[in-house]
Amino acid sequence: MVLAVVLTFSGFVKAVDPLGTQYKLQDYLTALHLQAMAPDFATLAASVLLSALEFFLGICLFFGIRRILSKTLTLLLMLVVTPLTLWVALADPVSDCGCFGDAFVLTNWQTFGKNIVLLAMALIVWKWPQDIIRFISSSSQWLVTTYSAVFIVSVSGWSLYDLPYLDFRPYHIGTDLRTGWQKMMDGEESPYTEFFIERVRDGEDITDSLLNQKGYLFLLVAPHVEQADDSQLDLINQMYEYADEYDYPFYGLTASGEKGIVFWRDITGAEYPFCQTDEIVLKTIIRSNPGLVLLKDGVIIRKWSHNSLPDEYELTDRLEKLEIGKIDKETMAQKILVVVLWYLLPLLLLTIADRLWAWTKWLKKKEQSNKIYQHFKTKTNNEKENRSRQLEDEPEPARGSGSGQGTE
């Protein structure tokens, strides 16, 4: 059960942030000098498949289904990742393994220790798979596996199209960037150490002035404008025109150089100023290239991917009067509850229905068995009664004569 829970959790947090998993895979390939051999689409596909595999194995182990397949694949997975994490712990090519995404960060040595324990558990499961408790009948296991596969792939697909529904990064909605950045400036430990905003034209650091600016601020985030999706250029320009109309500052943030920025201006006609920021920071802020971030008094209140930008039907007035100008009040706990209900509730209902069906089937079998028993018992009793009647109806044998009645 521990192995099942860890694999399920690991697979889910990877699936909810497939781009983050892709970035981590690219870090590994870079450390191995293999980045040129794996194009972006390959690492993204590997990210989705890895998360789906871990989630699938965890669910199979949890429900005790597909035992032979799940025990073999689990052991093979642990035999691959355990030596890999030993190398990571020794060579330290990446800051953390990314096994639990940004939801739960372990050091490289903690990760290796964790995998040693999981490998031991995988060996136990591989040795005694039949001892795993089955929570659902074999005839219904295909429903669990199919639903789980569709669910986890859908989670990855939605996160790629829009944004991760669960955001565990330090730039989630509700983050006060002023406070975090000030701890960087004061020398305190902070995840915002590399956060800076520099104007392209003169290299001036304007981080402090932007974060401490009162009111709303739009930031168009594009880690590499040369690779940015240009399918929503009209909406992006429309957002800038809206901001300009109501005097809301609008800046583009990128890690690209002047050549890339000029290219973006040529294809989009962009008139907003560009600033340069660290590439990793931009990828952490929003999982979209490009993506739009809305700040109010230095606090992140909204995020949009390029596929979910507001249109003219939503931008009908000043932000102070619109819903999108208010912080999204849905808490992390509420979001987790939604995910749990979407996935676990149908499975719970399926499990209950399956157990009721199995119980009904057992009762029928028991009833049938009782009928057969009663039939033979009745038949035996009838045979005994018939035999008794036959014995009662037979005439008694004649008795012999007395000793005084002989002839002389």
Contacts in CASP RR format, 6 or more apart in sequence:
PFRMAT RR
TARGET T0000
AUTHOR 0000-0000-0000
METHOD contacts of the structure
MODEL  1
MVLAVVLTFSGFVKAVDPLGTQYKLQDYLTALHLQAMAPDFATLAASVLL
SALEFFLGICLFFGIRRILSKTLTLLLMLVVTPLTLWVALADPVSDCGCF
GDAFVLTNWQTFGKNIVLLAMALIVWKWPQDIIRFISSSSQWLVTTYSAV
FIVSVSGWSLYDLPYLDFRPYHIGTDLRTGWQKMMDGEESPYTEFFIERV
RDGEDITDSLLNQKGYLFLLVAPHVEQADDSQLDLINQMYEYADEYDYPF
YGLTASGEKGIVFWRDITGAEYPFCQTDEIVLKTIIRSNPGLVLLKDGVI
IRKWSHNSLPDEYELTDRLEKLEIGKIDKETMAQKILVVVLWYLLPLLLL
TIADRLWAWTKWLKKKEQSNKIYQHFKTKTNNEKENRSRQLEDEPEPARG
SGSGQGTE
1 61 0 8 1.000
1 62 0 8 1.000
2 121 0 8 1.000
3 58 0 8 1.000
3 61 0 8 1.000
3 74 0 8 1.000
3 118 0 8 1.000
3 121 0 8 1.000
3 122 0 8 1.000
3 125 0 8 1.000
4 58 0 8 1.000
4 59 0 8 1.000
4 61 0 8 1.000
4 62 0 8 1.000
5 58 0 8 1.000
5 62 0 8 1.000
6 118 0 8 1.000
7 54 0 8 1.000
7 55 0 8 1.000
7 57 0 8 1.000
7 58 0 8 1.000
7 61 0 8 1.000
7 74 0 8 1.000
8 54 0 8 1.000
8 55 0 8 1.000
8 58 0 8 1.000
8 59 0 8 1.000
8 62 0 8 1.000
9 100 0 8 1.000
10 54 0 8 1.000
10 99 0 8 1.000
10 100 0 8 1.000
11 50 0 8 1.000
11 51 0 8 1.000
11 52 0 8 1.000
11 53 0 8 1.000
11 54 0 8 1.000
11 55 0 8 1.000
11 152 0 8 1.000
12 51 0 8 1.000
12 55 0 8 1.000
12 152 0 8 1.000
12 155 0 8 1.000
13 100 0 8 1.000
13 101 0 8 1.000
13 102 0 8 1.000
13 103 0 8 1.000
13 104 0 8 1.000
13 166 0 8 1.000
13 168 0 8 1.000
14 21 0 8 1.000
14 47 0 8 1.000
14 50 0 8 1.000
14 51 0 8 1.000
14 54 0 8 1.000
14 101 0 8 1.000
15 48 0 8 1.000
15 51 0 8 1.000
15 52 0 8 1.000
15 55 0 8 1.000
15 152 0 8 1.000
15 153 0 8 1.000
15 155 0 8 1.000
15 156 0 8 1.000
15 159 0 8 1.000
16 155 0 8 1.000
16 156 0 8 1.000
16 159 0 8 1.000
16 164 0 8 1.000
16 165 0 8 1.000
16 166 0 8 1.000
17 101 0 8 1.000
17 102 0 8 1.000
17 159 0 8 1.000
17 164 0 8 1.000
17 166 0 8 1.000
17 168 0 8 1.000
17 287 0 8 1.000
18 44 0 8 1.000
18 47 0 8 1.000
18 48 0 8 1.000
18 51 0 8 1.000
18 156 0 8 1.000
18 157 0 8 1.000
18 159 0 8 1.000
18 160 0 8 1.000
19 44 0 8 1.000
19 47 0 8 1.000
19 159 0 8 1.000
19 160 0 8 1.000
19 283 0 8 1.000
19 287 0 8 1.000
20 47 0 8 1.000
20 101 0 8 1.000
20 102 0 8 1.000
20 283 0 8 1.000
20 287 0 8 1.000
21 47 0 8 1.000
21 50 0 8 1.000
21 51 0 8 1.000
21 98 0 8 1.000
21 101 0 8 1.000
22 40 0 8 1.000
22 43 0 8 1.000
22 44 0 8 1.000
22 46 0 8 1.000
22 47 0 8 1.000
23 283 0 8 1.000
24 94 0 8 1.000
24 97 0 8 1.000
24 98 0 8 1.000
24 101 0 8 1.000
25 38 0 8 1.000
25 43 0 8 1.000
25 46 0 8 1.000
25 47 0 8 1.000
26 35 0 8 1.000
26 38 0 8 1.000
26 43 0 8 1.000
27 93 0 8 1.000
27 94 0 8 1.000
28 93 0 8 1.000
28 94 0 8 1.000
29 35 0 8 1.000
29 37 0 8 1.000
29 38 0 8 1.000
29 43 0 8 1.000
31 91 0 8 1.000
31 93 0 8 1.000
31 94 0 8 1.000
32 93 0 8 1.000
38 46 0 8 1.000
44 160 0 8 1.000
47 156 0 8 1.000
48 153 0 8 1.000
48 156 0 8 1.000
48 157 0 8 1.000
51 152 0 8 1.000
51 156 0 8 1.000
52 149 0 8 1.000
52 152 0 8 1.000
52 153 0 8 1.000
52 156 0 8 1.000
53 73 0 8 1.000
53 77 0 8 1.000
54 77 0 8 1.000
55 148 0 8 1.000
55 152 0 8 1.000
56 145 0 8 1.000
56 148 0 8 1.000
56 149 0 8 1.000
56 152 0 8 1.000
57 70 0 8 1.000
57 73 0 8 1.000
57 74 0 8 1.000
57 77 0 8 1.000
58 70 0 8 1.000
58 74 0 8 1.000
59 144 0 8 1.000
59 145 0 8 1.000
59 148 0 8 1.000
60 66 0 8 1.000
60 67 0 8 1.000
60 69 0 8 1.000
60 70 0 8 1.000
60 145 0 8 1.000
61 70 0 8 1.000
61 74 0 8 1.000
61 125 0 8 1.000
61 132 0 8 1.000
62 135 0 8 1.000
63 134 0 8 1.000
63 135 0 8 1.000
63 136 0 8 1.000
63 141 0 8 1.000
63 144 0 8 1.000
63 351 0 8 1.000
64 70 0 8 1.000
64 132 0 8 1.000
64 133 0 8 1.000
64 134 0 8 1.000
64 135 0 8 1.000
64 136 0 8 1.000
65 134 0 8 1.000
65 136 0 8 1.000
65 138 0 8 1.000
65 141 0 8 1.000
65 144 0 8 1.000
65 145 0 8 1.000
66 141 0 8 1.000
66 145 0 8 1.000
67 129 0 8 1.000
67 130 0 8 1.000
67 132 0 8 1.000
68 129 0 8 1.000
71 122 0 8 1.000
71 125 0 8 1.000
71 126 0 8 1.000
71 129 0 8 1.000
72 126 0 8 1.000
74 122 0 8 1.000
74 125 0 8 1.000
74 126 0 8 1.000
75 122 0 8 1.000
75 123 0 8 1.000
75 125 0 8 1.000
75 126 0 8 1.000
77 122 0 8 1.000
78 115 0 8 1.000
78 118 0 8 1.000
78 119 0 8 1.000
78 122 0 8 1.000
79 119 0 8 1.000
81 99 0 8 1.000
81 115 0 8 1.000
82 112 0 8 1.000
82 115 0 8 1.000
82 116 0 8 1.000
82 118 0 8 1.000
82 119 0 8 1.000
85 97 0 8 1.000
85 108 0 8 1.000
85 111 0 8 1.000
85 112 0 8 1.000
85 113 0 8 1.000
85 115 0 8 1.000
86 112 0 8 1.000
88 94 0 8 1.000
88 97 0 8 1.000
88 108 0 8 1.000
88 111 0 8 1.000
88 112 0 8 1.000
89 108 0 8 1.000
89 109 0 8 1.000
89 111 0 8 1.000
89 112 0 8 1.000
92 108 0 8 1.000
94 108 0 8 1.000
96 105 0 8 1.000
96 106 0 8 1.000
96 107 0 8 1.000
96 108 0 8 1.000
96 111 0 8 1.000
97 106 0 8 1.000
97 108 0 8 1.000
97 111 0 8 1.000
98 105 0 8 1.000
99 106 0 8 1.000
99 111 0 8 1.000
99 114 0 8 1.000
100 106 0 8 1.000
101 168 0 8 1.000
102 168 0 8 1.000
102 169 0 8 1.000
103 166 0 8 1.000
103 168 0 8 1.000
106 114 0 8 1.000
125 132 0 8 1.000
135 351 0 8 1.000
136 144 0 8 1.000
136 350 0 8 1.000
136 351 0 8 1.000
136 354 0 8 1.000
136 355 0 8 1.000
137 354 0 8 1.000
137 357 0 8 1.000
137 358 0 8 1.000
140 350 0 8 1.000
140 354 0 8 1.000
143 350 0 8 1.000
144 347 0 8 1.000
144 350 0 8 1.000
147 346 0 8 1.000
147 347 0 8 1.000
147 350 0 8 1.000
151 342 0 8 1.000
151 343 0 8 1.000
155 165 0 8 1.000
158 165 0 8 1.000
159 165 0 8 1.000
159 287 0 8 1.000
161 305 0 8 1.000
161 307 0 8 1.000
162 305 0 8 1.000
162 307 0 8 1.000
162 308 0 8 1.000
163 286 0 8 1.000
163 287 0 8 1.000
163 288 0 8 1.000
163 303 0 8 1.000
163 304 0 8 1.000
163 305 0 8 1.000
163 308 0 8 1.000
164 287 0 8 1.000
165 335 0 8 1.000
165 339 0 8 1.000
166 332 0 8 1.000
166 335 0 8 1.000
166 336 0 8 1.000
166 339 0 8 1.000
167 173 0 8 1.000
169 284 0 8 1.000
169 285 0 8 1.000
170 191 0 8 1.000
170 192 0 8 1.000
170 284 0 8 1.000
171 177 0 8 1.000
171 284 0 8 1.000
171 285 0 8 1.000
171 286 0 8 1.000
171 300 0 8 1.000
172 300 0 8 1.000
173 300 0 8 1.000
173 301 0 8 1.000
173 302 0 8 1.000
173 303 0 8 1.000
173 327 0 8 1.000
173 328 0 8 1.000
174 299 0 8 1.000
174 300 0 8 1.000
174 301 0 8 1.000
174 327 0 8 1.000
175 299 0 8 1.000
175 300 0 8 1.000
176 298 0 8 1.000
176 299 0 8 1.000
177 192 0 8 1.000
177 195 0 8 1.000
177 211 0 8 1.000
177 295 0 8 1.000
177 298 0 8 1.000
177 299 0 8 1.000
177 300 0 8 1.000
178 211 0 8 1.000
178 212 0 8 1.000
178 297 0 8 1.000
178 298 0 8 1.000
178 299 0 8 1.000
180 190 0 8 1.000
180 191 0 8 1.000
180 192 0 8 1.000
181 190 0 8 1.000
181 192 0 8 1.000
181 195 0 8 1.000
181 207 0 8 1.000
181 208 0 8 1.000
181 211 0 8 1.000
183 189 0 8 1.000
183 190 0 8 1.000
183 192 0 8 1.000
184 190 0 8 1.000
184 192 0 8 1.000
184 193 0 8 1.000
184 195 0 8 1.000
194 278 0 8 1.000
194 280 0 8 1.000
194 281 0 8 1.000
195 207 0 8 1.000
195 277 0 8 1.000
195 278 0 8 1.000
195 281 0 8 1.000
196 205 0 8 1.000
196 207 0 8 1.000
196 277 0 8 1.000
196 278 0 8 1.000
197 205 0 8 1.000
197 206 0 8 1.000
197 207 0 8 1.000
197 210 0 8 1.000
197 251 0 8 1.000
197 253 0 8 1.000
197 275 0 8 1.000
197 276 0 8 1.000
197 277 0 8 1.000
198 204 0 8 1.000
198 205 0 8 1.000
198 206 0 8 1.000
198 275 0 8 1.000
198 276 0 8 1.000
198 277 0 8 1.000
199 206 0 8 1.000
199 273 0 8 1.000
199 275 0 8 1.000
200 257 0 8 1.000
200 258 0 8 1.000
200 261 0 8 1.000
200 273 0 8 1.000
200 274 0 8 1.000
200 275 0 8 1.000
200 276 0 8 1.000
201 273 0 8 1.000
203 276 0 8 1.000
206 275 0 8 1.000
210 217 0 8 1.000
210 249 0 8 1.000
210 251 0 8 1.000
211 295 0 8 1.000
211 298 0 8 1.000
212 298 0 8 1.000
213 249 0 8 1.000
213 298 0 8 1.000
214 297 0 8 1.000
215 248 0 8 1.000
215 296 0 8 1.000
215 297 0 8 1.000
216 248 0 8 1.000
216 249 0 8 1.000
216 294 0 8 1.000
216 295 0 8 1.000
216 296 0 8 1.000
216 319 0 8 1.000
216 325 0 8 1.000
217 248 0 8 1.000
217 249 0 8 1.000
217 250 0 8 1.000
217 251 0 8 1.000
217 294 0 8 1.000
217 295 0 8 1.000
217 296 0 8 1.000
217 298 0 8 1.000
218 239 0 8 1.000
218 240 0 8 1.000
218 243 0 8 1.000
218 248 0 8 1.000
218 249 0 8 1.000
218 250 0 8 1.000
218 251 0 8 1.000
218 292 0 8 1.000
218 293 0 8 1.000
218 294 0 8 1.000
218 295 0 8 1.000
219 251 0 8 1.000
219 252 0 8 1.000
219 253 0 8 1.000
219 292 0 8 1.000
219 293 0 8 1.000
219 294 0 8 1.000
219 295 0 8 1.000
220 236 0 8 1.000
220 239 0 8 1.000
220 240 0 8 1.000
220 250 0 8 1.000
220 251 0 8 1.000
220 252 0 8 1.000
220 253 0 8 1.000
220 272 0 8 1.000
220 290 0 8 1.000
220 291 0 8 1.000
220 292 0 8 1.000
221 252 0 8 1.000
221 253 0 8 1.000
221 254 0 8 1.000
221 282 0 8 1.000
221 285 0 8 1.000
221 286 0 8 1.000
221 288 0 8 1.000
221 289 0 8 1.000
221 290 0 8 1.000
221 291 0 8 1.000
221 292 0 8 1.000
221 293 0 8 1.000
222 228 0 8 1.000
222 252 0 8 1.000
222 253 0 8 1.000
222 254 0 8 1.000
222 256 0 8 1.000
222 264 0 8 1.000
222 282 0 8 1.000
222 289 0 8 1.000
222 290 0 8 1.000
222 291 0 8 1.000
223 254 0 8 1.000
223 255 0 8 1.000
223 256 0 8 1.000
223 279 0 8 1.000
223 282 0 8 1.000
223 283 0 8 1.000
223 289 0 8 1.000
224 254 0 8 1.000
224 255 0 8 1.000
224 256 0 8 1.000
224 279 0 8 1.000
224 289 0 8 1.000
225 254 0 8 1.000
225 256 0 8 1.000
225 260 0 8 1.000
225 261 0 8 1.000
225 263 0 8 1.000
225 264 0 8 1.000
225 290 0 8 1.000
226 256 0 8 1.000
226 260 0 8 1.000
226 263 0 8 1.000
226 264 0 8 1.000
227 289 0 8 1.000
228 264 0 8 1.000
228 289 0 8 1.000
228 290 0 8 1.000
228 306 0 8 1.000
229 289 0 8 1.000
229 290 0 8 1.000
229 306 0 8 1.000
230 267 0 8 1.000
230 268 0 8 1.000
231 306 0 8 1.000
232 306 0 8 1.000
232 307 0 8 1.000
232 309 0 8 1.000
233 267 0 8 1.000
233 268 0 8 1.000
235 306 0 8 1.000
235 309 0 8 1.000
235 310 0 8 1.000
235 311 0 8 1.000
236 268 0 8 1.000
236 270 0 8 1.000
236 290 0 8 1.000
236 292 0 8 1.000
236 306 0 8 1.000
236 309 0 8 1.000
237 268 0 8 1.000
237 269 0 8 1.000
237 270 0 8 1.000
238 311 0 8 1.000
238 312 0 8 1.000
238 315 0 8 1.000
239 250 0 8 1.000
239 292 0 8 1.000
239 309 0 8 1.000
239 310 0 8 1.000
239 315 0 8 1.000
240 250 0 8 1.000
240 270 0 8 1.000
240 271 0 8 1.000
240 272 0 8 1.000
242 248 0 8 1.000
242 315 0 8 1.000
243 249 0 8 1.000
243 250 0 8 1.000
244 250 0 8 1.000
246 318 0 8 1.000
246 319 0 8 1.000
248 319 0 8 1.000
250 272 0 8 1.000
251 272 0 8 1.000
251 273 0 8 1.000
251 274 0 8 1.000
251 275 0 8 1.000
252 272 0 8 1.000
252 273 0 8 1.000
252 274 0 8 1.000
252 275 0 8 1.000
253 274 0 8 1.000
253 275 0 8 1.000
253 276 0 8 1.000
253 277 0 8 1.000
253 282 0 8 1.000
254 260 0 8 1.000
254 261 0 8 1.000
254 264 0 8 1.000
254 274 0 8 1.000
254 275 0 8 1.000
254 276 0 8 1.000
254 277 0 8 1.000
254 282 0 8 1.000
255 276 0 8 1.000
255 277 0 8 1.000
255 278 0 8 1.000
255 279 0 8 1.000
255 282 0 8 1.000
256 264 0 8 1.000
256 276 0 8 1.000
257 276 0 8 1.000
261 274 0 8 1.000
264 270 0 8 1.000
264 274 0 8 1.000
285 293 0 8 1.000
286 292 0 8 1.000
286 293 0 8 1.000
286 303 0 8 1.000
286 305 0 8 1.000
287 305 0 8 1.000
288 304 0 8 1.000
288 305 0 8 1.000
288 306 0 8 1.000
288 307 0 8 1.000
289 306 0 8 1.000
290 306 0 8 1.000
291 303 0 8 1.000
291 304 0 8 1.000
291 305 0 8 1.000
291 306 0 8 1.000
292 303 0 8 1.000
292 304 0 8 1.000
292 306 0 8 1.000
292 309 0 8 1.000
293 300 0 8 1.000
293 302 0 8 1.000
293 303 0 8 1.000
294 300 0 8 1.000
294 301 0 8 1.000
294 302 0 8 1.000
294 303 0 8 1.000
294 304 0 8 1.000
294 319 0 8 1.000
294 324 0 8 1.000
294 325 0 8 1.000
295 301 0 8 1.000
296 325 0 8 1.000
296 327 0 8 1.000
299 327 0 8 1.000
301 325 0 8 1.000
301 326 0 8 1.000
301 327 0 8 1.000
301 328 0 8 1.000
302 324 0 8 1.000
302 325 0 8 1.000
302 327 0 8 1.000
302 328 0 8 1.000
304 310 0 8 1.000
310 324 0 8 1.000
314 322 0 8 1.000
314 324 0 8 1.000
315 322 0 8 1.000
315 324 0 8 1.000
316 322 0 8 1.000
319 325 0 8 1.000
END
